Amino acid sequence: MSAPSGFDYRERGDGTVVITHRGRAAATLRGGRAARFLAEADVGDPQLVMARWTGAYKFGNERAARNHPRNQGR
């Protein structure tokens, strides 16, 4: 699995953090959640942190697994 890419974030003047993925808004964080995100992004790999906070780390083989014959009876 490759590392996440295409994420960016912008902190607004009111403390709100907007996370974008490939130019489209993926998450908006306010208050304590925004502060926790900024602290975590400063310490870790920002791309991985943003992927985890937006839930985008799940991208991969879900679509292929959904279409697999053994999963068609559900």
PDB file of N, H, CA, C and O in Angstrom:
ATOM      1  N   MET A   1       0.852  -1.182   0.000  1.00  0.00           N
ATOM      2  CA  MET A   1       0.000   0.000   0.000  1.00  0.00           C
ATOM      3  C   MET A   1       0.892   1.237   0.000  1.00  0.00           C
ATOM      4  O   MET A   1       1.855   1.300   0.764  1.00  0.00           O
ATOM      5  N   SER A   2       0.593   2.201  -0.828  1.00  0.00           N
ATOM      6  H   SER A   2      -0.190   2.150  -1.448  1.00  0.00           H
ATOM      7  CA  SER A   2       1.410   3.404  -0.904  1.00  0.00           C
ATOM      8  C   SER A   2       0.980   4.412   0.149  1.00  0.00           C
ATOM      9  O   SER A   2      -0.133   4.351   0.673  1.00  0.00           O
ATOM     10  N   ALA A   3       1.867   5.324   0.444  1.00  0.00           N
ATOM     11  H   ALA A   3       2.770   5.373   0.019  1.00  0.00           H
ATOM     12  CA  ALA A   3       1.583   6.362   1.430  1.00  0.00           C
ATOM     13  C   ALA A   3       0.554   7.339   0.873  1.00  0.00           C
ATOM     14  O   ALA A   3       0.529   7.591  -0.332  1.00  0.00           O
ATOM     15  N   PRO A   4      -0.285   7.885   1.727  1.00  0.00           N
ATOM     16  CA  PRO A   4      -1.278   8.855   1.269  1.00  0.00           C
ATOM     17  C   PRO A   4      -0.606  10.103   0.690  1.00  0.00           C
ATOM     18  O   PRO A   4       0.478  10.492   1.125  1.00  0.00           O
ATOM     19  N   SER A   5      -1.245  10.711  -0.274  1.00  0.00           N
ATOM     20  H   SER A   5      -2.126  10.395  -0.628  1.00  0.00           H
ATOM     21  CA  SER A   5      -0.746  11.963  -0.836  1.00  0.00           C
ATOM     22  C   SER A   5      -1.935  12.779  -1.319  1.00  0.00           C
ATOM     23  O   SER A   5      -3.052  12.271  -1.417  1.00  0.00           O
ATOM     24  N   GLY A   6      -1.686  14.039  -1.616  1.00  0.00           N
ATOM     25  H   GLY A   6      -0.778  14.451  -1.535  1.00  0.00           H
ATOM     26  CA  GLY A   6      -2.742  14.900  -2.129  1.00  0.00           C
ATOM     27  C   GLY A   6      -3.504  15.658  -1.056  1.00  0.00           C
ATOM     28  O   GLY A   6      -4.454  16.378  -1.367  1.00  0.00           O
ATOM     29  N   PHE A   7      -3.104  15.511   0.202  1.00  0.00           N
ATOM     30  H   PHE A   7      -2.333  14.927   0.454  1.00  0.00           H
ATOM     31  CA  PHE A   7      -3.781  16.212   1.283  1.00  0.00           C
ATOM     32  C   PHE A   7      -3.114  17.546   1.546  1.00  0.00           C
ATOM     33  O   PHE A   7      -1.913  17.708   1.330  1.00  0.00           O
ATOM     34  N   ASP A   8      -3.904  18.498   2.014  1.00  0.00           N
ATOM     35  H   ASP A   8      -4.879  18.366   2.189  1.00  0.00           H
ATOM     36  CA  ASP A   8      -3.408  19.804   2.419  1.00  0.00           C
ATOM     37  C   ASP A   8      -4.347  20.314   3.498  1.00  0.00           C
ATOM     38  O   ASP A   8      -5.507  19.907   3.555  1.00  0.00           O
ATOM     39  N   TYR A   9      -3.861  21.193   4.345  1.00  0.00           N
ATOM     40  H   TYR A   9      -2.918  21.524   4.298  1.00  0.00           H
ATOM     41  CA  TYR A   9      -4.750  21.792   5.335  1.00  0.00           C
ATOM     42  C   TYR A   9      -4.451  23.271   5.469  1.00  0.00           C
ATOM     43  O   TYR A   9      -3.340  23.732   5.208  1.00  0.00           O
ATOM     44  N   ARG A  10      -5.459  23.987   5.877  1.00  0.00           N
ATOM     45  H   ARG A  10      -6.362  23.612   6.089  1.00  0.00           H
ATOM     46  CA  ARG A  10      -5.340  25.427   6.070  1.00  0.00           C
ATOM     47  C   ARG A  10      -6.000  25.790   7.384  1.00  0.00           C
ATOM     48  O   ARG A  10      -7.136  25.403   7.657  1.00  0.00           O
ATOM     49  N   GLU A  11      -5.275  26.531   8.186  1.00  0.00           N
ATOM     50  H   GLU A  11      -4.351  26.845   7.964  1.00  0.00           H
ATOM     51  CA  GLU A  11      -5.822  27.009   9.453  1.00  0.00           C
ATOM     52  C   GLU A  11      -6.374  28.411   9.232  1.00  0.00           C
ATOM     53  O   GLU A  11      -5.671  29.303   8.758  1.00  0.00           O
ATOM     54  N   ARG A  12      -7.633  28.587   9.582  1.00  0.00           N
ATOM     55  H   ARG A  12      -8.204  27.862   9.967  1.00  0.00           H
ATOM     56  CA  ARG A  12      -8.286  29.885   9.414  1.00  0.00           C
ATOM     57  C   ARG A  12      -8.048  30.747  10.645  1.00  0.00           C
ATOM     58  O   ARG A  12      -7.595  30.255  11.679  1.00  0.00           O
ATOM     59  N   GLY A  13      -8.350  32.009  10.533  1.00  0.00           N
ATOM     60  H   GLY A  13      -8.719  32.409   9.694  1.00  0.00           H
ATOM     61  CA  GLY A  13      -8.145  32.959  11.617  1.00  0.00           C
ATOM     62  C   GLY A  13      -8.954  32.655  12.862  1.00  0.00           C
ATOM     63  O   GLY A  13      -8.538  33.004  13.966  1.00  0.00           O
ATOM     64  N   ASP A  14     -10.108  32.007  12.707  1.00  0.00           N
ATOM     65  H   ASP A  14     -10.447  31.723  11.810  1.00  0.00           H
ATOM     66  CA  ASP A  14     -10.953  31.690  13.855  1.00  0.00           C
ATOM     67  C   ASP A  14     -10.575  30.370  14.527  1.00  0.00           C
ATOM     68  O   ASP A  14     -11.271  29.917  15.435  1.00  0.00           O
ATOM     69  N   GLY A  15      -9.464  29.745  14.083  1.00  0.00           N
ATOM     70  H   GLY A  15      -8.898  30.113  13.345  1.00  0.00           H
ATOM     71  CA  GLY A  15      -9.018  28.487  14.673  1.00  0.00           C
ATOM     72  C   GLY A  15      -9.540  27.248  13.980  1.00  0.00           C
ATOM     73  O   GLY A  15      -9.149  26.134  14.330  1.00  0.00           O
ATOM     74  N   THR A  16     -10.411  27.416  13.008  1.00  0.00           N
ATOM     75  H   THR A  16     -10.729  28.321  12.724  1.00  0.00           H
ATOM     76  CA  THR A  16     -10.940  26.290  12.248  1.00  0.00           C
ATOM     77  C   THR A  16      -9.862  25.766  11.305  1.00  0.00           C
ATOM     78  O   THR A  16      -9.109  26.547  10.723  1.00  0.00           O
ATOM     79  N   VAL A  17      -9.787  24.452  11.156  1.00  0.00           N
ATOM     80  H   VAL A  17     -10.398  23.817  11.629  1.00  0.00           H
ATOM     81  CA  VAL A  17      -8.845  23.825  10.230  1.00  0.00           C
ATOM     82  C   VAL A  17      -9.656  23.118   9.158  1.00  0.00           C
ATOM     83  O   VAL A  17     -10.540  22.319   9.463  1.00  0.00           O
ATOM     84  N   VAL A  18      -9.352  23.414   7.906  1.00  0.00           N
ATOM     85  H   VAL A  18      -8.633  24.064   7.658  1.00  0.00           H
ATOM     86  CA  VAL A  18     -10.008  22.766   6.778  1.00  0.00           C
ATOM     87  C   VAL A  18      -8.985  21.866   6.097  1.00  0.00           C
ATOM     88  O   VAL A  18      -7.939  22.332   5.645  1.00  0.00           O
ATOM     89  N   ILE A  19      -9.293  20.573   6.029  1.00  0.00           N
ATOM     90  H   ILE A  19     -10.142  20.194   6.397  1.00  0.00           H
ATOM     91  CA  ILE A  19      -8.429  19.602   5.370  1.00  0.00           C
ATOM     92  C   ILE A  19      -9.014  19.335   3.991  1.00  0.00           C
ATOM     93  O   ILE A  19     -10.202  19.045   3.850  1.00  0.00           O
ATOM     94  N   THR A  20      -8.156  19.439   2.969  1.00  0.00           N
ATOM     95  H   THR A  20      -7.191  19.676   3.083  1.00  0.00           H
ATOM     96  CA  THR A  20      -8.594  19.173   1.609  1.00  0.00           C
ATOM     97  C   THR A  20      -7.830  17.977   1.052  1.00  0.00           C
ATOM     98  O   THR A  20      -6.698  17.701   1.447  1.00  0.00           O
ATOM     99  N   HIS A  21      -8.476  17.280   0.130  1.00  0.00           N
ATOM    100  H   HIS A  21      -9.396  17.504  -0.190  1.00  0.00           H
ATOM    101  CA  HIS A  21      -7.834  16.181  -0.578  1.00  0.00           C
ATOM    102  C   HIS A  21      -8.026  16.424  -2.060  1.00  0.00           C
ATOM    103  O   HIS A  21      -9.147  16.426  -2.568  1.00  0.00           O
ATOM    104  N   ARG A  22      -6.912  16.629  -2.743  1.00  0.00           N
ATOM    105  H   ARG A  22      -6.001  16.628  -2.330  1.00  0.00           H
ATOM    106  CA  ARG A  22      -6.915  16.942  -4.170  1.00  0.00           C
ATOM    107  C   ARG A  22      -7.820  18.131  -4.493  1.00  0.00           C
ATOM    108  O   ARG A  22      -8.552  18.123  -5.482  1.00  0.00           O
ATOM    109  N   GLY A  23      -7.753  19.150  -3.638  1.00  0.00           N
ATOM    110  H   GLY A  23      -7.158  19.156  -2.834  1.00  0.00           H
ATOM    111  CA  GLY A  23      -8.475  20.387  -3.870  1.00  0.00           C
ATOM    112  C   GLY A  23      -9.907  20.424  -3.381  1.00  0.00           C
ATOM    113  O   GLY A  23     -10.553  21.469  -3.463  1.00  0.00           O
ATOM    114  N   ARG A  24     -10.426  19.310  -2.872  1.00  0.00           N
ATOM    115  H   ARG A  24      -9.902  18.461  -2.806  1.00  0.00           H
ATOM    116  CA  ARG A  24     -11.810  19.270  -2.398  1.00  0.00           C
ATOM    117  C   ARG A  24     -11.828  19.126  -0.885  1.00  0.00           C
ATOM    118  O   ARG A  24     -11.028  18.383  -0.316  1.00  0.00           O
ATOM    119  N   ALA A  25     -12.735  19.833  -0.238  1.00  0.00           N
ATOM    120  H   ALA A  25     -13.385  20.436  -0.699  1.00  0.00           H
ATOM    121  CA  ALA A  25     -12.829  19.779   1.218  1.00  0.00           C
ATOM    122  C   ALA A  25     -13.141  18.356   1.679  1.00  0.00           C
ATOM    123  O   ALA A  25     -14.089  17.733   1.202  1.00  0.00           O
ATOM    124  N   ALA A  26     -12.331  17.852   2.612  1.00  0.00           N
ATOM    125  H   ALA A  26     -11.560  18.358   2.999  1.00  0.00           H
ATOM    126  CA  ALA A  26     -12.522  16.503   3.128  1.00  0.00           C
ATOM    127  C   ALA A  26     -12.981  16.522   4.573  1.00  0.00           C
ATOM    128  O   ALA A  26     -13.690  15.613   5.003  1.00  0.00           O
ATOM    129  N   ALA A  27     -12.590  17.544   5.339  1.00  0.00           N
ATOM    130  H   ALA A  27     -12.014  18.283   4.990  1.00  0.00           H
ATOM    131  CA  ALA A  27     -12.985  17.636   6.746  1.00  0.00           C
ATOM    132  C   ALA A  27     -12.806  19.071   7.220  1.00  0.00           C
ATOM    133  O   ALA A  27     -11.930  19.795   6.746  1.00  0.00           O
ATOM    134  N   THR A  28     -13.650  19.465   8.161  1.00  0.00           N
ATOM    135  H   THR A  28     -14.361  18.876   8.546  1.00  0.00           H
ATOM    136  CA  THR A  28     -13.535  20.744   8.829  1.00  0.00           C
ATOM    137  C   THR A  28     -13.489  20.478  10.324  1.00  0.00           C
ATOM    138  O   THR A  28     -14.398  19.861  10.879  1.00  0.00           O
ATOM    139  N   LEU A  29     -12.437  20.939  10.970  1.00  0.00           N
ATOM    140  H   LEU A  29     -11.698  21.440  10.519  1.00  0.00           H
ATOM    141  CA  LEU A  29     -12.241  20.706  12.398  1.00  0.00           C
ATOM    142  C   LEU A  29     -12.310  22.026  13.134  1.00  0.00           C
ATOM    143  O   LEU A  29     -11.763  23.031  12.680  1.00  0.00           O
ATOM    144  N   ARG A  30     -12.985  22.021  14.276  1.00  0.00           N
ATOM    145  H   ARG A  30     -13.429  21.205  14.646  1.00  0.00           H
ATOM    146  CA  ARG A  30     -13.137  23.234  15.074  1.00  0.00           C
ATOM    147  C   ARG A  30     -12.788  22.945  16.525  1.00  0.00           C
ATOM    148  O   ARG A  30     -12.853  21.802  16.978  1.00  0.00           O
ATOM    149  N   GLY A  31     -12.424  23.976  17.232  1.00  0.00           N
ATOM    150  H   GLY A  31     -12.372  24.904  16.864  1.00  0.00           H
ATOM    151  CA  GLY A  31     -12.203  23.881  18.671  1.00  0.00           C
ATOM    152  C   GLY A  31     -11.090  22.920  19.052  1.00  0.00           C
ATOM    153  O   GLY A  31      -9.996  22.940  18.488  1.00  0.00           O
ATOM    154  N   GLY A  32     -11.407  22.073  20.036  1.00  0.00           N
ATOM    155  H   GLY A  32     -12.295  22.056  20.494  1.00  0.00           H
ATOM    156  CA  GLY A  32     -10.431  21.126  20.559  1.00  0.00           C
ATOM    157  C   GLY A  32      -9.942  20.123  19.534  1.00  0.00           C
ATOM    158  O   GLY A  32      -8.773  19.736  19.544  1.00  0.00           O
ATOM    159  N   ARG A  33     -10.825  19.704  18.656  1.00  0.00           N
ATOM    160  H   ARG A  33     -11.774  20.017  18.648  1.00  0.00           H
ATOM    161  CA  ARG A  33     -10.421  18.744  17.610  1.00  0.00           C
ATOM    162  C   ARG A  33      -9.390  19.382  16.683  1.00  0.00           C
ATOM    163  O   ARG A  33      -8.436  18.720  16.272  1.00  0.00           O
ATOM    164  N   ALA A  34      -9.572  20.656  16.352  1.00  0.00           N
ATOM    165  H   ALA A  34     -10.346  21.193  16.686  1.00  0.00           H
ATOM    166  CA  ALA A  34      -8.610  21.345  15.490  1.00  0.00           C
ATOM    167  C   ALA A  34      -7.256  21.456  16.182  1.00  0.00           C
ATOM    168  O   ALA A  34      -6.218  21.247  15.555  1.00  0.00           O
ATOM    169  N   ALA A  35      -7.265  21.779  17.459  1.00  0.00           N
ATOM    170  H   ALA A  35      -8.108  21.948  17.969  1.00  0.00           H
ATOM    171  CA  ALA A  35      -6.013  21.902  18.215  1.00  0.00           C
ATOM    172  C   ALA A  35      -5.294  20.559  18.302  1.00  0.00           C
ATOM    173  O   ALA A  35      -4.074  20.502  18.149  1.00  0.00           O
ATOM    174  N   ARG A  36      -6.034  19.481  18.545  1.00  0.00           N
ATOM    175  H   ARG A  36      -7.025  19.527  18.670  1.00  0.00           H
ATOM    176  CA  ARG A  36      -5.415  18.146  18.603  1.00  0.00           C
ATOM    177  C   ARG A  36      -4.822  17.755  17.249  1.00  0.00           C
ATOM    178  O   ARG A  36      -3.730  17.192  17.173  1.00  0.00           O
ATOM    179  N   PHE A  37      -5.561  18.065  16.187  1.00  0.00           N
ATOM    180  H   PHE A  37      -6.448  18.523  16.249  1.00  0.00           H
ATOM    181  CA  PHE A  37      -5.058  17.755  14.848  1.00  0.00           C
ATOM    182  C   PHE A  37      -3.762  18.505  14.571  1.00  0.00           C
ATOM    183  O   PHE A  37      -2.798  17.904  14.095  1.00  0.00           O
ATOM    184  N   LEU A  38      -3.717  19.810  14.859  1.00  0.00           N
ATOM    185  H   LEU A  38      -4.500  20.297  15.246  1.00  0.00           H
ATOM    186  CA  LEU A  38      -2.523  20.604  14.587  1.00  0.00           C
ATOM    187  C   LEU A  38      -1.324  20.096  15.383  1.00  0.00           C
ATOM    188  O   LEU A  38      -0.205  20.059  14.872  1.00  0.00           O
ATOM    189  N   ALA A  39      -1.560  19.706  16.634  1.00  0.00           N
ATOM    190  H   ALA A  39      -2.469  19.737  17.049  1.00  0.00           H
ATOM    191  CA  ALA A  39      -0.466  19.171  17.445  1.00  0.00           C
ATOM    192  C   ALA A  39       0.048  17.866  16.862  1.00  0.00           C
ATOM    193  O   ALA A  39       1.256  17.634  16.825  1.00  0.00           O
ATOM    194  N   GLU A  40      -0.851  17.025  16.412  1.00  0.00           N
ATOM    195  H   GLU A  40      -1.832  17.214  16.442  1.00  0.00           H
ATOM    196  CA  GLU A  40      -0.470  15.731  15.837  1.00  0.00           C
ATOM    197  C   GLU A  40       0.223  15.908  14.486  1.00  0.00           C
ATOM    198  O   GLU A  40       1.167  15.180  14.177  1.00  0.00           O
ATOM    199  N   ALA A  41      -0.231  16.859  13.688  1.00  0.00           N
ATOM    200  H   ALA A  41      -0.997  17.450  13.939  1.00  0.00           H
ATOM    201  CA  ALA A  41       0.371  17.096  12.374  1.00  0.00           C
ATOM    202  C   ALA A  41       1.785  17.644  12.505  1.00  0.00           C
ATOM    203  O   ALA A  41       2.624  17.387  11.642  1.00  0.00           O
ATOM    204  N   ASP A  42       2.068  18.401  13.574  1.00  0.00           N
ATOM    205  H   ASP A  42       1.386  18.610  14.276  1.00  0.00           H
ATOM    206  CA  ASP A  42       3.410  18.940  13.789  1.00  0.00           C
ATOM    207  C   ASP A  42       4.401  17.850  14.163  1.00  0.00           C
ATOM    208  O   ASP A  42       5.585  17.955  13.844  1.00  0.00           O
ATOM    209  N   VAL A  43       3.929  16.799  14.838  1.00  0.00           N
ATOM    210  H   VAL A  43       2.966  16.714  15.097  1.00  0.00           H
ATOM    211  CA  VAL A  43       4.814  15.744  15.332  1.00  0.00           C
ATOM    212  C   VAL A  43       4.995  14.631  14.294  1.00  0.00           C
ATOM    213  O   VAL A  43       6.112  14.157  14.088  1.00  0.00           O
ATOM    214  N   GLY A  44       3.911  14.213  13.644  1.00  0.00           N
ATOM    215  H   GLY A  44       3.003  14.598  13.812  1.00  0.00           H
ATOM    216  CA  GLY A  44       3.962  13.068  12.723  1.00  0.00           C
ATOM    217  C   GLY A  44       4.022  13.497  11.269  1.00  0.00           C
ATOM    218  O   GLY A  44       4.181  14.676  10.952  1.00  0.00           O
ATOM    219  N   ASP A  45       3.889  12.505  10.388  1.00  0.00           N
ATOM    220  H   ASP A  45       3.760  11.547  10.646  1.00  0.00           H
ATOM    221  CA  ASP A  45       3.831  12.759   8.953  1.00  0.00           C
ATOM    222  C   ASP A  45       2.479  13.381   8.636  1.00  0.00           C
ATOM    223  O   ASP A  45       1.451  12.723   8.793  1.00  0.00           O
ATOM    224  N   PRO A  46       2.457  14.639   8.191  1.00  0.00           N
ATOM    225  CA  PRO A  46       1.176  15.317   7.965  1.00  0.00           C
ATOM    226  C   PRO A  46       0.241  14.580   7.003  1.00  0.00           C
ATOM    227  O   PRO A  46      -0.973  14.584   7.209  1.00  0.00           O
ATOM    228  N   GLN A  47       0.781  13.947   5.956  1.00  0.00           N
ATOM    229  H   GLN A  47       1.767  13.944   5.789  1.00  0.00           H
ATOM    230  CA  GLN A  47      -0.075  13.234   5.007  1.00  0.00           C
ATOM    231  C   GLN A  47      -0.793  12.071   5.689  1.00  0.00           C
ATOM    232  O   GLN A  47      -1.988  11.871   5.472  1.00  0.00           O
ATOM    233  N   LEU A  48      -0.086  11.315   6.499  1.00  0.00           N
ATOM    234  H   LEU A  48       0.884  11.478   6.676  1.00  0.00           H
ATOM    235  CA  LEU A  48      -0.708  10.194   7.203  1.00  0.00           C
ATOM    236  C   LEU A  48      -1.710  10.675   8.232  1.00  0.00           C
ATOM    237  O   LEU A  48      -2.774  10.080   8.398  1.00  0.00           O
ATOM    238  N   VAL A  49      -1.369  11.752   8.921  1.00  0.00           N
ATOM    239  H   VAL A  49      -0.504  12.235   8.786  1.00  0.00           H
ATOM    240  CA  VAL A  49      -2.273  12.300   9.939  1.00  0.00           C
ATOM    241  C   VAL A  49      -3.565  12.774   9.284  1.00  0.00           C
ATOM    242  O   VAL A  49      -4.654  12.488   9.783  1.00  0.00           O
ATOM    243  N   MET A  50      -3.456  13.496   8.171  1.00  0.00           N
ATOM    244  H   MET A  50      -2.573  13.728   7.765  1.00  0.00           H
ATOM    245  CA  MET A  50      -4.656  13.984   7.490  1.00  0.00           C
ATOM    246  C   MET A  50      -5.487  12.834   6.945  1.00  0.00           C
ATOM    247  O   MET A  50      -6.716  12.885   6.993  1.00  0.00           O
ATOM    248  N   ALA A  51      -4.847  11.810   6.433  1.00  0.00           N
ATOM    249  H   ALA A  51      -3.848  11.768   6.393  1.00  0.00           H
ATOM    250  CA  ALA A  51      -5.581  10.645   5.926  1.00  0.00           C
ATOM    251  C   ALA A  51      -6.368   9.986   7.053  1.00  0.00           C
ATOM    252  O   ALA A  51      -7.520   9.593   6.866  1.00  0.00           O
ATOM    253  N   ARG A  52      -5.744   9.868   8.223  1.00  0.00           N
ATOM    254  H   ARG A  52      -4.809  10.188   8.375  1.00  0.00           H
ATOM    255  CA  ARG A  52      -6.424   9.229   9.343  1.00  0.00           C
ATOM    256  C   ARG A  52      -7.575  10.091   9.860  1.00  0.00           C
ATOM    257  O   ARG A  52      -8.650   9.572  10.161  1.00  0.00           O
ATOM    258  N   TRP A  53      -7.358  11.397   9.963  1.00  0.00           N
ATOM    259  H   TRP A  53      -6.485  11.819   9.718  1.00  0.00           H
ATOM    260  CA  TRP A  53      -8.403  12.279  10.485  1.00  0.00           C
ATOM    261  C   TRP A  53      -9.596  12.386   9.536  1.00  0.00           C
ATOM    262  O   TRP A  53     -10.716  12.630   9.987  1.00  0.00           O
ATOM    263  N   THR A  54      -9.381  12.210   8.244  1.00  0.00           N
ATOM    264  H   THR A  54      -8.472  12.012   7.878  1.00  0.00           H
ATOM    265  CA  THR A  54     -10.489  12.308   7.288  1.00  0.00           C
ATOM    266  C   THR A  54     -11.120  10.954   6.992  1.00  0.00           C
ATOM    267  O   THR A  54     -12.178  10.888   6.367  1.00  0.00           O
ATOM    268  N   GLY A  55     -10.486   9.885   7.432  1.00  0.00           N
ATOM    269  H   GLY A  55      -9.626   9.939   7.940  1.00  0.00           H
ATOM    270  CA  GLY A  55     -11.001   8.555   7.139  1.00  0.00           C
ATOM    271  C   GLY A  55     -10.579   8.056   5.775  1.00  0.00           C
ATOM    272  O   GLY A  55     -11.023   6.991   5.347  1.00  0.00           O
ATOM    273  N   ALA A  56      -9.726   8.804   5.074  1.00  0.00           N
ATOM    274  H   ALA A  56      -9.366   9.670   5.421  1.00  0.00           H
ATOM    275  CA  ALA A  56      -9.330   8.439   3.724  1.00  0.00           C
ATOM    276  C   ALA A  56      -8.280   7.334   3.698  1.00  0.00           C
ATOM    277  O   ALA A  56      -7.905   6.876   2.618  1.00  0.00           O
ATOM    278  N   TYR A  57      -7.800   6.900   4.847  1.00  0.00           N
ATOM    279  H   TYR A  57      -8.104   7.272   5.724  1.00  0.00           H
ATOM    280  CA  TYR A  57      -6.813   5.827   4.874  1.00  0.00           C
ATOM    281  C   TYR A  57      -7.413   4.506   4.448  1.00  0.00           C
ATOM    282  O   TYR A  57      -6.675   3.551   4.204  1.00  0.00           O
ATOM    283  N   LYS A  58      -8.711   4.421   4.351  1.00  0.00           N
ATOM    284  H   LYS A  58      -9.311   5.196   4.549  1.00  0.00           H
ATOM    285  CA  LYS A  58      -9.380   3.175   3.991  1.00  0.00           C
ATOM    286  C   LYS A  58      -9.392   2.923   2.490  1.00  0.00           C
ATOM    287  O   LYS A  58      -9.731   1.824   2.051  1.00  0.00           O
ATOM    288  N   PHE A  59      -9.023   3.933   1.692  1.00  0.00           N
ATOM    289  H   PHE A  59      -8.747   4.826   2.049  1.00  0.00           H
ATOM    290  CA  PHE A  59      -9.050   3.751   0.246  1.00  0.00           C
ATOM    291  C   PHE A  59      -8.107   2.637  -0.150  1.00  0.00           C
ATOM    292  O   PHE A  59      -7.026   2.504   0.423  1.00  0.00           O
ATOM    293  N   GLY A  60      -8.492   1.858  -1.098  1.00  0.00           N
ATOM    294  H   GLY A  60      -9.370   1.966  -1.564  1.00  0.00           H
ATOM    295  CA  GLY A  60      -7.645   0.760  -1.547  1.00  0.00           C
ATOM    296  C   GLY A  60      -8.477  -0.265  -2.271  1.00  0.00           C
ATOM    297  O   GLY A  60      -8.966  -0.015  -3.372  1.00  0.00           O
ATOM    298  N   ASN A  61      -8.641  -1.415  -1.659  1.00  0.00           N
ATOM    299  H   ASN A  61      -8.244  -1.618  -0.764  1.00  0.00           H
ATOM    300  CA  ASN A  61      -9.274  -2.517  -2.361  1.00  0.00           C
ATOM    301  C   ASN A  61     -10.733  -2.738  -1.974  1.00  0.00           C
ATOM    302  O   ASN A  61     -11.291  -3.788  -2.295  1.00  0.00           O
ATOM    303  N   GLU A  62     -11.361  -1.793  -1.303  1.00  0.00           N
ATOM    304  H   GLU A  62     -10.908  -0.941  -1.042  1.00  0.00           H
ATOM    305  CA  GLU A  62     -12.758  -2.006  -0.898  1.00  0.00           C
ATOM    306  C   GLU A  62     -13.665  -2.253  -2.097  1.00  0.00           C
ATOM    307  O   GLU A  62     -14.526  -3.132  -2.054  1.00  0.00           O
ATOM    308  N   ARG A  63     -13.480  -1.494  -3.153  1.00  0.00           N
ATOM    309  H   ARG A  63     -12.780  -0.781  -3.189  1.00  0.00           H
ATOM    310  CA  ARG A  63     -14.335  -1.651  -4.323  1.00  0.00           C
ATOM    311  C   ARG A  63     -14.118  -3.022  -4.961  1.00  0.00           C
ATOM    312  O   ARG A  63     -15.078  -3.683  -5.358  1.00  0.00           O
ATOM    313  N   ALA A  64     -12.867  -3.445  -5.061  1.00  0.00           N
ATOM    314  H   ALA A  64     -12.087  -2.908  -4.739  1.00  0.00           H
ATOM    315  CA  ALA A  64     -12.572  -4.754  -5.645  1.00  0.00           C
ATOM    316  C   ALA A  64     -13.144  -5.862  -4.772  1.00  0.00           C
ATOM    317  O   ALA A  64     -13.674  -6.846  -5.288  1.00  0.00           O
ATOM    318  N   ALA A  65     -13.043  -5.712  -3.459  1.00  0.00           N
ATOM    319  H   ALA A  65     -12.613  -4.913  -3.040  1.00  0.00           H
ATOM    320  CA  ALA A  65     -13.565  -6.738  -2.552  1.00  0.00           C
ATOM    321  C   ALA A  65     -15.089  -6.807  -2.634  1.00  0.00           C
ATOM    322  O   ALA A  65     -15.662  -7.894  -2.551  1.00  0.00           O
ATOM    323  N   ARG A  66     -15.736  -5.686  -2.792  1.00  0.00           N
ATOM    324  H   ARG A  66     -15.271  -4.804  -2.859  1.00  0.00           H
ATOM    325  CA  ARG A  66     -17.192  -5.655  -2.890  1.00  0.00           C
ATOM    326  C   ARG A  66     -17.678  -6.408  -4.119  1.00  0.00           C
ATOM    327  O   ARG A  66     -18.747  -7.018  -4.100  1.00  0.00           O
ATOM    328  N   ASN A  67     -16.888  -6.365  -5.189  1.00  0.00           N
ATOM    329  H   ASN A  67     -16.019  -5.870  -5.205  1.00  0.00           H
ATOM    330  CA  ASN A  67     -17.279  -7.006  -6.441  1.00  0.00           C
ATOM    331  C   ASN A  67     -16.810  -8.450  -6.556  1.00  0.00           C
ATOM    332  O   ASN A  67     -17.080  -9.104  -7.563  1.00  0.00           O
ATOM    333  N   HIS A  68     -16.122  -8.954  -5.557  1.00  0.00           N
ATOM    334  H   HIS A  68     -15.903  -8.423  -4.739  1.00  0.00           H
ATOM    335  CA  HIS A  68     -15.626 -10.337  -5.600  1.00  0.00           C
ATOM    336  C   HIS A  68     -16.805 -11.310  -5.533  1.00  0.00           C
ATOM    337  O   HIS A  68     -17.763 -11.053  -4.805  1.00  0.00           O
ATOM    338  N   PRO A  69     -16.757 -12.415  -6.272  1.00  0.00           N
ATOM    339  CA  PRO A  69     -17.885 -13.357  -6.318  1.00  0.00           C
ATOM    340  C   PRO A  69     -18.337 -13.875  -4.958  1.00  0.00           C
ATOM    341  O   PRO A  69     -19.531 -14.094  -4.755  1.00  0.00           O
ATOM    342  N   ARG A  70     -17.414 -14.073  -4.026  1.00  0.00           N
ATOM    343  H   ARG A  70     -16.444 -13.895  -4.191  1.00  0.00           H
ATOM    344  CA  ARG A  70     -17.829 -14.598  -2.732  1.00  0.00           C
ATOM    345  C   ARG A  70     -18.632 -13.583  -1.905  1.00  0.00           C
ATOM    346  O   ARG A  70     -19.291 -13.956  -0.935  1.00  0.00           O
ATOM    347  N   ASN A  71     -18.578 -12.324  -2.285  1.00  0.00           N
ATOM    348  H   ASN A  71     -18.043 -12.021  -3.073  1.00  0.00           H
ATOM    349  CA  ASN A  71     -19.314 -11.283  -1.569  1.00  0.00           C
ATOM    350  C   ASN A  71     -20.606 -10.884  -2.275  1.00  0.00           C
ATOM    351  O   ASN A  71     -21.260  -9.934  -1.846  1.00  0.00           O
ATOM    352  N   GLN A  72     -20.987 -11.570  -3.326  1.00  0.00           N
ATOM    353  H   GLN A  72     -20.455 -12.342  -3.674  1.00  0.00           H
ATOM    354  CA  GLN A  72     -22.162 -11.207  -4.089  1.00  0.00           C
ATOM    355  C   GLN A  72     -23.459 -11.663  -3.437  1.00  0.00           C
ATOM    356  O   GLN A  72     -24.518 -11.103  -3.724  1.00  0.00           O
ATOM    357  N   GLY A  73     -23.403 -12.658  -2.572  1.00  0.00           N
ATOM    358  H   GLY A  73     -22.544 -13.112  -2.338  1.00  0.00           H
ATOM    359  CA  GLY A  73     -24.622 -13.182  -1.952  1.00  0.00           C
ATOM    360  C   GLY A  73     -25.105 -12.353  -0.757  1.00  0.00           C
ATOM    361  O   GLY A  73     -26.122 -12.692  -0.153  1.00  0.00           O
ATOM    362  N   ARG A  74     -24.420 -11.312  -0.417  1.00  0.00           N
ATOM    363  H   ARG A  74     -23.594 -11.037  -0.908  1.00  0.00           H
ATOM    364  CA  ARG A  74     -24.763 -10.531   0.779  1.00  0.00           C
ATOM    365  C   ARG A  74     -25.621  -9.358   0.477  1.00  0.00           C
ATOM    366  O   ARG A  74     -25.987  -8.611   1.385  1.00  0.00           O
TER     367      ARG A  74
END
